[in-house]
Amino acid sequence: MVPVIIKTVPAGDFEEISIHMPDWKTKFLSLALQGKHIKYYVHTMPTIPKDIFAELRGMRYFDLILEGECRQHFLIPRSD
């Protein structure tokens, strides 16, 4: 997964994911497999499980990190 620092929140609809959601791991993997735009905060998703990280990397997701608020991440699949 390619990390990129961004200055503003990217446009578009993002599905938020958190470890506090029921069945969060299944939902996260499902969103990744569907190529959805995902957002999360480090305090509610401190680490990404290895299997999900592998899917994100395999689908060539970008990890957009908001400058000045590095705890907020936006995951977007590459579109080429």
BELVEN-V589383 format. One line per field, one symbol per residue. ss: DSSP state (a for helix, b for strand, c for the rest). phi: phi as a letter, one per 40 degrees, with the letter a starting at -180 (. if undefined). psi: psi as a letter, one per 20 degrees, with the letter a starting at -180 (. if undefined). Layout:
BEGIN
ss = ???
phi = ???
psi = ???
END
This chain:
BEGIN
ss = cbbbbbccccccccbbcccccccaaaaaaaaaaccccbbbbccccccccaaaaaaaaaccbbbbbbcccccbbbbbbccc
phi = .ccbcbcbccchcbccbaccccfdccccccccccgccbbabdcbacacddccdccccccfccbcbccgaccbbbbbccbb
psi = popppqhrpqqrppppqqiiqpkhgggggggghikqpqqrphiimhqpqghgggggghjlqqnppopimiipqpppqqk.
END
